């Protein structure tokens, strides 16, 4: 939010300097994002008088002016229709930069006549949209004075970042209140005199008590909608608000000054009275931004007997907007439910200054005062006669109180503050305190609902920099570990992934429903999403990683290896997960390998096994089973994915190739491999202390050398090699410590429907070396175990 220093001092009686004000704002939680000097870019322009004006000999629409800017006459060629002798305007000499035209002036020859600078229009100085002629100043304007000094454009503009909980500071008056509470001056009282009108008030009502609990209105007849006064236009222009007309500028000024949005209707465009109601599904409104919006039956609108005129609390309609011909107006001052405003704005994708204030929560007790201030400004600036006020509905102004203990400032906030000082701070902020410390919350502080909020108010005004830095007490002896087993596990796999050359990525936890669908859909839907594209909590880490891979590949990356450690949000709970995406070239082209090779399902499996081993999972006991998991089946390529399991039910990881349809949805080309490790499913190591703990097994190297034996089996073509390996490993658990596949063969010598699988079995003797008879007995067990799968030993 922006405001000028002079504007602030309208409400705050202070002698503080700009630097003091800026430092105090940041200290009390209103972070200053910047301070601008709007007149700095116009410092080279001066007030000048046209001494003479003669027609250009070579152009009927140009004149040759003699201009005095305090340094004597200068010749200027000008095409403005209002240029004439005696006119006082704004002159830019050669070397001045014209912001509205984006040019730097220089001595130029125009149709054979030398021109030394230019007389400027409002648009050329970015002070408005008027470009029909040059600026005309009063005849007594001091010649030679820098124009920013004369026009009051040296007033600094302060840009403050308002946090969502500080709805009371969405107006200059609220910011002044906070500064006064911080001891930077005295808040000037806001004197409001009700406008006593003649005749009945306008016909308004509210039929949507939930969306619009209160709808106040007052009419003014016989207005003249001209230009707003210079002081108002100057303030609005300084903060980036484009002056439009007196009626529109009044509503914008009151909104920024007091945080109270209003709307003005041209009564000539209305058919009957106005009503706040729910929209009918499919109704449309052409808003003031020139766009047409289709409404739903959950949205609050302001309508007459013929049509919708206003998206309640967000934006008015173009049909009933005021213009230069408007003579009779209706001024609306309503209270809209913050949650309803937020939902409507999100559904329509429509933002406005009014929405920003209403969805945070405006002061429900400021309806009469806000309407009176706006009506009086209309009468003062546009003339006319006011009606009586119509009040429809009841604003939510029931008083709220909190029992407060001043000792909480120290126990919760870490700063001991005298009760009298706390009372002073709270009362300056508008709170009312009884003798027993029952604190009544002001109507403009919707964010305060408990003692901790009062502590926050006291501490931020007193100064969080005054809170002493106190170390936590240290327990004697050896410090206990603070990391949980789950945190230690995440650290191990994060380090292991980085060590394997994977780049860590951090992506949104929110997805669109379309992105979540192939991964099982979103079980958690946000009630108040930022947008429809961020509506559900992610059921998988892969969508975010695929989006990151797509961005990297489009920026020229040839190989993308990403991982992310985060949470999946499933129907039962949050689950700790590690996701990996391998895109682009897994192995670059070279003189031995030819073309670059993309990652495949086996690369994904290798990453999964390596990361599971780092996590402490018993990888030797894992089984490769079926397609990747039922909750995300649609994301994986059929026949090119699998799961790593402990037993038939405990899934530790899913790996494989991403389905082409999913890649298309993420605008990705080429094969992409992926992995998901389900960290919460990894069992603790044996001997671990406590639930979920981890303890490295004792190092006990065998005393005798291991023995390896090779076996080649003919097996059915559809038999998974992993099944044969597991059968061989389990044939004699006392002596067989490992088994692995090292060859697959089909072709000559292997009958149709069969394949040859060769495995290496590792035998580890314990007390003594194996005899030939013992080795034969173990080999027979391996052959027998394989026979149960339909395997026969090759000759």
PADOPA-803932 format. One record per residue (C-alpha): residue number from 1; residue in one letter; x, y, z. Coordinates in steps of 0.25 Angstrom, whole numbers, always signed. Layout:
- nr	rest	px	py	pz
- NUM	A	X	Y	Z
...
//
This chain:
- nr	rest	px	py	pz
- 1	X	+0	+0	+0
- 2	X	+5	+14	-4
- 3	X	+3	+27	+3
- 4	X	+10	+41	+3
- 5	X	+17	+47	+15
- 6	X	+7	+59	+14
- 7	X	-5	+50	+14
- 8	X	+0	+42	+26
- 9	X	+2	+56	+34
- 10	X	-13	+59	+31
- 11	X	-16	+48	+42
- 12	X	-3	+48	+50
- 13	X	+2	+60	+58
- 14	X	+17	+58	+58
- 15	X	+30	+65	+56
- 16	X	+37	+52	+52
- 17	X	+46	+51	+40
- 18	X	+44	+42	+28
- 19	X	+55	+33	+33
- 20	X	+49	+32	+47
- 21	X	+35	+29	+41
- 22	X	+41	+18	+31
- 23	X	+49	+12	+42
- 24	X	+37	+11	+52
- 25	X	+28	+5	+42
- 26	X	+37	-6	+39
- 27	X	+40	-8	+54
- 28	X	+25	-9	+57
- 29	X	+22	-20	+46
- 30	X	+18	-11	+34
- 31	X	+30	-14	+26
- 32	X	+34	-2	+16
- 33	X	+37	-7	+3
- 34	X	+42	+6	-3
- 35	X	+41	+21	-2
- 36	X	+40	+29	-15
- 37	X	+41	+43	-19
- 38	X	+31	+45	-31
- 39	X	+37	+59	-34
- 40	X	+51	+54	-36
- 41	X	+48	+51	-50
- 42	X	+43	+65	-53
- 43	X	+54	+72	-46
- 44	X	+59	+78	-59
- 45	X	+45	+84	-63
- 46	X	+42	+99	-59
- 47	X	+31	+108	-59
- 48	X	+32	+117	-71
- 49	X	+24	+129	-78
- 50	X	+21	+130	-93
- 51	X	+26	+144	-97
- 52	X	+21	+143	-111
- 53	X	+15	+133	-121
- 54	X	+16	+134	-136
- 55	X	+12	+125	-147
- 56	X	+22	+116	-153
- 57	X	+25	+120	-167
- 58	X	+26	+106	-172
- 59	X	+14	+99	-164
- 60	X	+0	+105	-161
- 61	X	-1	+96	-148
- 62	X	+12	+100	-142
- 63	X	+16	+113	-135
- 64	X	+29	+119	-131
- 65	X	+29	+123	-117
- 66	X	+38	+132	-109
- 67	X	+39	+125	-95
- 68	X	+45	+131	-82
- 69	X	+48	+120	-71
- 70	X	+56	+130	-63
- 71	X	+69	+130	-71
- 72	X	+64	+139	-82
- 73	X	+56	+137	-95
- 74	X	+58	+124	-103
- 75	X	+52	+120	-116
- 76	X	+43	+108	-116
- 77	X	+34	+101	-127
- 78	X	+21	+97	-122
- 79	X	+9	+90	-128
- 80	X	-1	+91	-116
- 81	X	-14	+98	-119
- 82	X	-14	+106	-106
- 83	X	+0	+112	-107
- 84	X	-1	+127	-107
- 85	X	+6	+139	-102
- 86	X	+5	+141	-87
- 87	X	+2	+126	-84
- 88	X	+9	+121	-72
- 89	X	+13	+106	-73
- 90	X	+24	+96	-71
- 91	X	+37	+96	-80
- 92	X	+47	+86	-82
- 93	X	+61	+90	-87
- 94	X	+70	+82	-95
- 95	X	+76	+70	-87
- 96	X	+63	+68	-80
- 97	X	+57	+54	-80
- 98	X	+42	+54	-83
- 99	X	+36	+41	-76
- 100	X	+23	+41	-84
- 101	X	+29	+41	-97
- 102	X	+42	+34	-93
- 103	X	+51	+44	-100
- 104	X	+62	+53	-96
- 105	X	+61	+67	-101
- 106	X	+72	+73	-110
- 107	X	+73	+85	-119
- 108	X	+65	+81	-132
- 109	X	+62	+88	-145
- 110	X	+47	+86	-148
- 111	X	+43	+90	-162
- 112	X	+55	+99	-163
- 113	X	+53	+106	-150
- 114	X	+62	+103	-138
- 115	X	+55	+99	-125
- 116	X	+61	+99	-111
- 117	X	+53	+89	-103
- 118	X	+38	+88	-102
- 119	X	+26	+93	-94
- 120	X	+20	+80	-88
- 121	X	+6	+74	-86
- 122	X	+0	+66	-74
- 123	X	+2	+53	-81
- 124	X	+17	+56	-85
- 125	X	+20	+58	-70
- 126	X	+12	+46	-66
- 127	X	+3	+54	-58
- 128	X	-10	+50	-65
- 129	X	-16	+47	-78
- 130	X	-19	+61	-84
- 131	X	-11	+63	-97
- 132	X	-20	+73	-104
- 133	X	-11	+84	-100
- 134	X	+1	+89	-91
- 135	X	-1	+91	-76
- 136	X	-7	+104	-72
- 137	X	-2	+110	-59
- 138	X	-8	+122	-51
- 139	X	-2	+135	-57
- 140	X	+5	+138	-43
- 141	X	+13	+125	-43
- 142	X	+27	+128	-40
- 143	X	+35	+128	-53
- 144	X	+48	+119	-53
- 145	X	+43	+111	-41
- 146	X	+46	+96	-42
- 147	X	+32	+90	-46
- 148	X	+32	+79	-35
- 149	X	+34	+89	-24
- 150	X	+23	+98	-29
- 151	X	+13	+87	-31
- 152	X	+16	+80	-18
- 153	X	+22	+67	-25
- 154	X	+33	+66	-15
- 155	X	+24	+59	-5
- 156	X	+31	+45	-2
- 157	X	+23	+33	-6
- 158	X	+24	+22	+5
- 159	X	+21	+8	+0
- 160	X	+17	-2	+11
- 161	X	+15	-17	+11
- 162	X	+3	-20	+19
- 163	X	+2	-34	+24
- 164	X	-12	-41	+23
- 165	X	-15	-40	+38
- 166	X	-14	-25	+38
- 167	X	-27	-21	+31
- 168	X	-27	-8	+40
- 169	X	-15	-3	+33
- 170	X	-21	-4	+19
- 171	X	-24	+11	+20
- 172	X	-15	+23	+23
- 173	X	-23	+26	+36
- 174	X	-20	+12	+42
- 175	X	-5	+13	+39
- 176	X	-5	+27	+46
- 177	X	-12	+20	+58
- 178	X	-1	+9	+59
- 179	X	+10	+20	+58
- 180	X	+3	+28	+69
- 181	X	+3	+16	+78
- 182	X	+18	+14	+75
- 183	X	+20	+28	+81
- 184	X	+23	+35	+68
- 185	X	+12	+46	+70
- 186	X	-2	+48	+73
- 187	X	-14	+42	+65
- 188	X	-23	+53	+60
- 189	X	-38	+51	+63
- 190	X	-46	+47	+52
- 191	X	-58	+57	+52
- 192	X	-70	+52	+45
- 193	X	-83	+60	+43
- 194	X	-95	+52	+38
- 195	X	-101	+58	+26
- 196	X	-115	+61	+29
- 197	X	-122	+60	+16
- 198	X	-136	+63	+11
- 199	X	-146	+53	+5
- 200	X	-147	+38	+6
- 201	X	-134	+30	+5
- 202	X	-131	+21	-8
- 203	X	-139	+8	-9
- 204	X	-128	-2	-5
- 205	X	-129	-16	+2
- 206	X	-121	-28	+5
- 207	X	-127	-42	+2
- 208	X	-113	-49	+5
- 209	X	-111	-47	+19
- 210	X	-99	-56	+19
- 211	X	-91	-50	+8
- 212	X	-96	-36	+10
- 213	X	-101	-34	+25
- 214	X	-102	-19	+23
- 215	X	-105	-9	+12
- 216	X	-105	+6	+14
- 217	X	-108	+16	+3
- 218	X	-110	+31	+1
- 219	X	-114	+39	-11
- 220	X	-109	+52	-16
- 221	X	-117	+59	-27
- 222	X	-112	+71	-36
- 223	X	-97	+68	-36
- 224	X	-87	+73	-46
- 225	X	-77	+62	-49
- 226	X	-65	+70	-53
- 227	X	-50	+68	-49
- 228	X	-46	+66	-35
- 229	X	-38	+77	-28
- 230	X	-23	+78	-30
- 231	X	-20	+73	-16
- 232	X	-28	+60	-18
- 233	X	-22	+57	-32
- 234	X	-8	+60	-27
- 235	X	-9	+50	-16
- 236	X	-16	+39	-24
- 237	X	-6	+41	-36
- 238	X	+6	+40	-26
- 239	X	+2	+26	-21
- 240	X	-1	+21	-35
- 241	X	-16	+23	-36
- 242	X	-21	+29	-49
- 243	X	-30	+41	-46
- 244	X	-43	+39	-54
- 245	X	-54	+49	-49
- 246	X	-58	+55	-36
- 247	X	-69	+44	-33
- 248	X	-59	+33	-36
- 249	X	-47	+39	-29
- 250	X	-55	+42	-16
- 251	X	-58	+27	-15
- 252	X	-44	+23	-17
- 253	X	-39	+34	-8
- 254	X	-48	+30	+4
- 255	X	-44	+15	+1
- 256	X	-29	+18	+2
- 257	X	-30	+29	+13
- 258	X	-39	+21	+22
- 259	X	-39	+7	+17
- 260	X	-54	+8	+14
- 261	X	-58	+3	+0
- 262	X	-70	+10	-6
- 263	X	-77	+10	-20
- 264	X	-85	+21	-27
- 265	X	-96	+18	-37
- 266	X	-102	+27	-47
- 267	X	-117	+26	-43
- 268	X	-121	+29	-58
- 269	X	-116	+15	-62
- 270	X	-124	+8	-51
- 271	X	-137	+1	-52
- 272	X	-144	+2	-38
- 273	X	-137	-1	-25
- 274	X	-124	-8	-22
- 275	X	-123	-21	-15
- 276	X	-111	-29	-10
- 277	X	-114	-44	-14
- 278	X	-108	-57	-19
- 279	X	-106	-57	-33
- 280	X	-114	-67	-42
- 281	X	-105	-77	-49
- 282	X	-101	-72	-62
- 283	X	-104	-58	-60
- 284	X	-93	-48	-66
- 285	X	-88	-35	-63
- 286	X	-79	-25	-71
- 287	X	-70	-20	-60
- 288	X	-63	-7	-60
- 289	X	-50	-13	-65
- 290	X	-57	-16	-79
- 291	X	-58	-31	-76
- 292	X	-71	-39	-76
- 293	X	-72	-49	-64
- 294	X	-81	-61	-63
- 295	X	-86	-63	-49
- 296	X	-90	-75	-40
- 297	X	-101	-76	-30
- 298	X	-91	-75	-18
- 299	X	-87	-60	-22
- 300	X	-92	-48	-16
- 301	X	-97	-37	-26
- 302	X	-104	-23	-25
- 303	X	-115	-23	-35
- 304	X	-127	-15	-39
- 305	X	-140	-21	-45
- 306	X	-134	-22	-59
- 307	X	-119	-27	-57
- 308	X	-107	-29	-49
- 309	X	-99	-16	-47
- 310	X	-88	-20	-37
- 311	X	-80	-32	-33
- 312	X	-82	-29	-18
- 313	X	-70	-24	-11
- 314	X	-61	-26	-23
- 315	X	-64	-18	-35
- 316	X	-75	-9	-41
- 317	X	-82	-11	-54
- 318	X	-79	-2	-66
- 319	X	-94	+0	-69
- 320	X	-97	+8	-56
- 321	X	-84	+15	-55
- 322	X	-83	+30	-54
- 323	X	-79	+39	-65
- 324	X	-77	+53	-68
- 325	X	-92	+54	-71
- 326	X	-97	+48	-58
- 327	X	-106	+57	-50
- 328	X	-112	+48	-39
- 329	X	-104	+38	-32
- 330	X	-106	+27	-21
- 331	X	-95	+25	-12
- 332	X	-93	+10	-6
- 333	X	-86	+7	+7
- 334	X	-88	-8	+10
- 335	X	-81	-19	+18
- 336	X	-78	-32	+11
- 337	X	-74	-45	+17
- 338	X	-59	-47	+16
- 339	X	-59	-62	+13
- 340	X	-70	-60	+2
- 341	X	-62	-49	-5
- 342	X	-49	-57	-5
- 343	X	-57	-69	-11
- 344	X	-63	-60	-22
- 345	X	-50	-53	-25
- 346	X	-43	-67	-27
- 347	X	-54	-73	-35
- 348	X	-54	-61	-45
- 349	X	-39	-59	-44
- 350	X	-43	-44	-42
- 351	X	-35	-35	-32
- 352	X	-37	-21	-28
- 353	X	-34	-11	-17
- 354	X	-48	-13	-11
- 355	X	-46	-28	-11
- 356	X	-33	-27	-4
- 357	X	-39	-19	+7
- 358	X	-53	-27	+8
- 359	X	-46	-41	+8
- 360	X	-37	-36	+20
- 361	X	-49	-30	+27
- 362	X	-53	-16	+27
- 363	X	-58	-9	+40
- 364	X	-73	-13	+41
- 365	X	-76	-1	+50
- 366	X	-71	+9	+40
- 367	X	-83	+9	+31
- 368	X	-90	+22	+35
- 369	X	-77	+29	+37
- 370	X	-71	+25	+23
- 371	X	-84	+28	+16
- 372	X	-85	+42	+23
- 373	X	-71	+45	+19
- 374	X	-73	+41	+4
- 375	X	-86	+48	+3
- 376	X	-80	+61	+9
- 377	X	-69	+61	-1
- 378	X	-78	+59	-12
- 379	X	-86	+71	-7
- 380	X	-74	+79	-6
- 381	X	-67	+76	-19
- 382	X	-79	+73	-28
- 383	X	-91	+80	-22
- 384	X	-105	+75	-21
- 385	X	-115	+71	-10
- 386	X	-114	+59	-1
- 387	X	-126	+50	+3
- 388	X	-127	+43	+16
- 389	X	-119	+30	+18
- 390	X	-125	+16	+16
- 391	X	-120	+5	+25
- 392	X	-123	-9	+21
- 393	X	-118	-21	+29
- 394	X	-110	-21	+42
- 395	X	-94	-21	+42
- 396	X	-87	-31	+51
- 397	X	-83	-21	+62
- 398	X	-85	-29	+74
- 399	X	-75	-26	+85
- 400	X	-64	-36	+87
- 401	X	-55	-37	+100
- 402	X	-43	-45	+104
- 403	X	-38	-47	+118
- 404	X	-24	-43	+118
- 405	X	-12	-45	+128
- 406	X	-1	-35	+126
- 407	X	+9	-45	+131
- 408	X	+7	-52	+118
- 409	X	+16	-42	+111
- 410	X	+28	-48	+118
- 411	X	+24	-63	+118
- 412	X	+19	-63	+103
- 413	X	+27	-51	+97
- 414	X	+40	-51	+105
- 415	X	+39	-37	+109
- 416	X	+35	-32	+123
- 417	X	+27	-19	+121
- 418	X	+20	-11	+132
- 419	X	+5	-13	+132
- 420	X	+3	+2	+131
- 421	X	+11	+2	+119
- 422	X	+3	-9	+113
- 423	X	-10	-2	+116
- 424	X	-5	+10	+109
- 425	X	-1	+3	+97
- 426	X	-14	-5	+95
- 427	X	-22	+7	+98
- 428	X	-15	+15	+87
- 429	X	-18	+4	+78
- 430	X	-33	+5	+81
- 431	X	-35	-6	+91
- 432	X	-43	-3	+103
- 433	X	-38	-9	+117
- 434	X	-46	-11	+129
- 435	X	-40	-11	+143
- 436	X	-40	-26	+143
- 437	X	-32	-26	+130
- 438	X	-44	-30	+122
- 439	X	-40	-25	+108
- 440	X	-51	-21	+98
- 441	X	-46	-22	+84
- 442	X	-49	-11	+74
- 443	X	-58	-13	+62
- 444	X	-47	-11	+52
- 445	X	-38	-23	+58
- 446	X	-44	-35	+53
- 447	X	-30	-43	+54
- 448	X	-30	-42	+70
- 449	X	-37	-53	+77
- 450	X	-28	-58	+88
- 451	X	-18	-53	+99
- 452	X	-7	-57	+90
- 453	X	-11	-47	+80
- 454	X	-11	-36	+90
- 455	X	+3	-40	+94
- 456	X	+7	-39	+79
- 457	X	+1	-25	+79
- 458	X	+9	-21	+92
- 459	X	+22	-27	+87
- 460	X	+22	-21	+73
- 461	X	+19	-7	+78
- 462	X	+29	-7	+90
- 463	X	+39	-13	+80
- 464	X	+43	-27	+77
- 465	X	+57	-23	+76
- 466	X	+56	-21	+91
- 467	X	+53	-35	+94
- 468	X	+66	-41	+100
- 469	X	+74	-52	+94
- 470	X	+73	-63	+105
- 471	X	+80	-76	+102
- 472	X	+72	-89	+106
- 473	X	+76	-95	+119
- 474	X	+87	-106	+117
- 475	X	+84	-120	+123
- 476	X	+97	-125	+130
- 477	X	+104	-137	+124
- 478	X	+104	-142	+110
- 479	X	+93	-135	+101
- 480	X	+82	-143	+96
- 481	X	+79	-145	+82
- 482	X	+69	-135	+77
- 483	X	+66	-141	+63
- 484	X	+55	-152	+62
- 485	X	+58	-165	+55
- 486	X	+49	-160	+43
- 487	X	+58	-147	+42
- 488	X	+71	-155	+42
- 489	X	+65	-164	+31
- 490	X	+62	-153	+23
- 491	X	+76	-147	+24
- 492	X	+82	-160	+20
- 493	X	+74	-162	+7
- 494	X	+76	-147	+4
- 495	X	+91	-148	+5
- 496	X	+91	-161	-3
- 497	X	+82	-155	-14
- 498	X	+92	-143	-15
- 499	X	+104	-152	-15
- 500	X	+98	-160	-27
- 501	X	+98	-147	-35
- 502	X	+83	-144	-33
- 503	X	+79	-129	-32
- 504	X	+70	-126	-21
- 505	X	+57	-118	-25
- 506	X	+46	-112	-16
- 507	X	+33	-111	-23
- 508	X	+19	-107	-19
- 509	X	+11	-116	-10
- 510	X	-2	-112	-18
- 511	X	-6	-117	-31
- 512	X	-18	-115	-41
- 513	X	-28	-126	-41
- 514	X	-24	-130	-55
- 515	X	-9	-132	-51
- 516	X	-13	-140	-38
- 517	X	-23	-149	-46
- 518	X	-12	-159	-52
- 519	X	-6	-161	-38
- 520	X	-18	-165	-31
- 521	X	-26	-152	-30
- 522	X	-25	-142	-19
- 523	X	-31	-146	-6
- 524	X	-29	-133	+1
- 525	X	-36	-121	-6
- 526	X	-33	-107	-1
- 527	X	-45	-99	+3
- 528	X	-38	-86	+0
- 529	X	-28	-89	-11
- 530	X	-19	-78	-17
- 531	X	-24	-82	-31
- 532	X	-31	-94	-38
- 533	X	-17	-98	-43
- 534	X	-13	-100	-28
- 535	X	-26	-106	-22
- 536	X	-22	-120	-17
- 537	X	-11	-125	-8
- 538	X	-1	-134	-16
- 539	X	-3	-149	-16
- 540	X	+11	-151	-22
- 541	X	+24	-143	-23
- 542	X	+25	-147	-38
- 543	X	+16	-136	-44
- 544	X	+24	-125	-38
- 545	X	+37	-132	-42
- 546	X	+32	-134	-56
- 547	X	+28	-119	-57
- 548	X	+42	-115	-52
- 549	X	+48	-125	-62
- 550	X	+40	-118	-73
- 551	X	+45	-105	-70
- 552	X	+60	-109	-69
- 553	X	+59	-117	-83
- 554	X	+52	-105	-90
- 555	X	+64	-96	-85
- 556	X	+74	-105	-92
- 557	X	+78	-116	-81
- 558	X	+82	-129	-88
- 559	X	+81	-137	-75
- 560	X	+72	-135	-64
- 561	X	+73	-143	-51
- 562	X	+64	-137	-40
- 563	X	+60	-142	-26
- 564	X	+51	-136	-16
- 565	X	+48	-140	-1
- 566	X	+34	-136	+4
- 567	X	+21	-141	+7
- 568	X	+10	-148	-1
- 569	X	-4	-145	+4
- 570	X	-13	-157	+4
- 571	X	-27	-160	+10
- 572	X	-22	-166	+22
- 573	X	-10	-157	+26
- 574	X	+3	-149	+21
- 575	X	+14	-159	+16
- 576	X	+29	-156	+16
- 577	X	+33	-159	+1
- 578	X	+46	-157	-8
- 579	X	+43	-155	-22
- 580	X	+53	-156	-34
- 581	X	+51	-152	-49
- 582	X	+62	-156	-59
- 583	X	+60	-148	-72
- 584	X	+68	-146	-84
- 585	X	+81	-153	-87
- 586	X	+85	-163	-76
- 587	X	+99	-166	-83
- 588	X	+104	-156	-93
- 589	X	+108	-159	-107
- 590	X	+122	-164	-109
- 591	X	+132	-171	-118
- 592	X	+129	-184	-112
- 593	X	+114	-183	-110
- 594	X	+109	-175	-122
- 595	X	+97	-167	-119
- 596	X	+93	-162	-105
- 597	X	+84	-172	-97
- 598	X	+72	-168	-89
- 599	X	+69	-174	-75
- 600	X	+61	-186	-75
- 601	X	+53	-194	-64
- 602	X	+66	-201	-60
- 603	X	+73	-188	-57
- 604	X	+61	-184	-49
- 605	X	+62	-198	-41
- 606	X	+77	-196	-39
- 607	X	+74	-182	-33
- 608	X	+63	-188	-24
- 609	X	+71	-199	-19
- 610	X	+83	-190	-16
- 611	X	+74	-180	-8
- 612	X	+67	-191	-1
- 613	X	+81	-197	+3
- 614	X	+85	-183	+8
- 615	X	+72	-182	+16
- 616	X	+75	-196	+23
- 617	X	+65	-204	+16
- 618	X	+68	-219	+15
- 619	X	+70	-218	+0
- 620	X	+75	-233	-1
- 621	X	+61	-237	+3
- 622	X	+53	-228	-6
- 623	X	+44	-234	-17
- 624	X	+41	-228	-30
- 625	X	+26	-229	-33
- 626	X	+16	-225	-43
- 627	X	+13	-211	-48
- 628	X	+15	-199	-40
- 629	X	+5	-197	-29
- 630	X	-10	-196	-30
- 631	X	-11	-182	-24
- 632	X	-3	-177	-36
- 633	X	-5	-187	-47
- 634	X	-9	-177	-58
- 635	X	+4	-170	-57
- 636	X	+13	-182	-61
- 637	X	+16	-188	-74
- 638	X	+10	-202	-75
- 639	X	+20	-213	-75
- 640	X	+31	-203	-71
- 641	X	+29	-201	-57
- 642	X	+30	-209	-44
- 643	X	+30	-208	-29
- 644	X	+40	-212	-18
- 645	X	+34	-219	-7
- 646	X	+36	-226	+6
- 647	X	+26	-238	+5
- 648	X	+14	-236	-4
- 649	X	+8	-224	+3
- 650	X	+19	-215	+9
- 651	X	+23	-206	-3
- 652	X	+36	-198	-1
- 653	X	+37	-192	-15
- 654	X	+31	-191	-29
- 655	X	+40	-189	-41
- 656	X	+39	-189	-56
- 657	X	+35	-181	-68
- 658	X	+25	-170	-68
- 659	X	+13	-172	-76
- 660	X	+13	-165	-90
- 661	X	+0	-158	-87
- 662	X	+5	-152	-74
- 663	X	+17	-147	-81
- 664	X	+8	-141	-92
- 665	X	+0	-134	-81
- 666	X	+13	-128	-76
- 667	X	+18	-124	-90
- 668	X	+30	-134	-89
- 669	X	+36	-142	-100
- 670	X	+44	-155	-100
- 671	X	+44	-165	-89
- 672	X	+45	-161	-75
- 673	X	+48	-170	-63
- 674	X	+44	-168	-49
- 675	X	+44	-173	-35
- 676	X	+36	-171	-22
- 677	X	+42	-176	-9
- 678	X	+32	-178	+2
- 679	X	+41	-175	+14
- 680	X	+30	-177	+25
- 681	X	+29	-192	+20
- 682	X	+44	-195	+22
- 683	X	+45	-203	+35
- 684	X	+55	-200	+45
- 685	X	+68	-209	+46
- 686	X	+69	-220	+55
- 687	X	+75	-216	+68
- 688	X	+70	-202	+67
- 689	X	+67	-195	+80
- 690	X	+53	-190	+81
- 691	X	+42	-189	+71
- 692	X	+47	-186	+57
- 693	X	+61	-185	+62
- 694	X	+73	-189	+54
- 695	X	+86	-195	+58
- 696	X	+97	-200	+49
- 697	X	+100	-215	+51
- 698	X	+113	-220	+57
- 699	X	+124	-222	+47
- 700	X	+127	-237	+47
- 701	X	+135	-241	+35
- 702	X	+135	-256	+32
- 703	X	+148	-264	+35
- 704	X	+147	-273	+23
- 705	X	+147	-269	+8
- 706	X	+133	-270	+1
- 707	X	+130	-279	-10
- 708	X	+122	-276	-23
- 709	X	+115	-286	-32
- 710	X	+108	-283	-45
- 711	X	+95	-290	-49
- 712	X	+88	-289	-63
- 713	X	+73	-292	-63
- 714	X	+63	-294	-74
- 715	X	+51	-287	-69
- 716	X	+37	-283	-75
- 717	X	+38	-270	-84
- 718	X	+29	-263	-75
- 719	X	+36	-266	-61
- 720	X	+41	-254	-54
- 721	X	+56	-255	-52
- 722	X	+55	-249	-38
- 723	X	+46	-261	-34
- 724	X	+57	-271	-38
- 725	X	+68	-262	-31
- 726	X	+59	-262	-18
- 727	X	+57	-277	-19
- 728	X	+72	-280	-20
- 729	X	+75	-270	-9
- 730	X	+65	-277	+0
- 731	X	+69	-291	-3
- 732	X	+79	-292	+9
- 733	X	+78	-279	+17
- 734	X	+89	-284	+27
- 735	X	+100	-284	+16
- 736	X	+95	-276	+4
- 737	X	+97	-261	+6
- 738	X	+95	-256	-8
- 739	X	+89	-259	-22
- 740	X	+89	-251	-34
- 741	X	+85	-252	-49
- 742	X	+97	-250	-59
- 743	X	+92	-256	-72
- 744	X	+79	-257	-80
- 745	X	+79	-265	-93
- 746	X	+69	-269	-104
- 747	X	+71	-275	-117
- 748	X	+79	-286	-123
- 749	X	+78	-298	-113
- 750	X	+67	-292	-105
- 751	X	+53	-298	-108
- 752	X	+41	-289	-112
- 753	X	+34	-283	-100
- 754	X	+47	-285	-91
- 755	X	+58	-276	-87
- 756	X	+72	-278	-80
- 757	X	+75	-271	-67
- 758	X	+89	-272	-61
- 759	X	+91	-269	-47
- 760	X	+102	-267	-38
- 761	X	+101	-273	-24
- 762	X	+110	-269	-12
- 763	X	+112	-279	-1
- 764	X	+119	-275	+12
- 765	X	+125	-285	+21
- 766	X	+125	-283	+36
- 767	X	+133	-292	+45
- 768	X	+141	-300	+34
- 769	X	+142	-300	+19
- 770	X	+132	-308	+10
- 771	X	+134	-322	+6
- 772	X	+131	-327	-8
- 773	X	+119	-334	-2
- 774	X	+114	-322	+5
- 775	X	+115	-313	-8
- 776	X	+107	-324	-16
- 777	X	+97	-324	-5
- 778	X	+95	-309	-5
- 779	X	+95	-310	-21
- 780	X	+84	-320	-20
- 781	X	+76	-311	-11
- 782	X	+77	-300	-21
- 783	X	+73	-309	-33
- 784	X	+61	-314	-25
- 785	X	+56	-300	-21
- 786	X	+57	-296	-35
- 787	X	+49	-308	-40
- 788	X	+37	-303	-32
- 789	X	+37	-292	-42
- 790	X	+37	-301	-54
- 791	X	+52	-299	-56
- 792	X	+62	-310	-61
- 793	X	+77	-310	-60
- 794	X	+83	-308	-74
- 795	X	+93	-319	-78
//
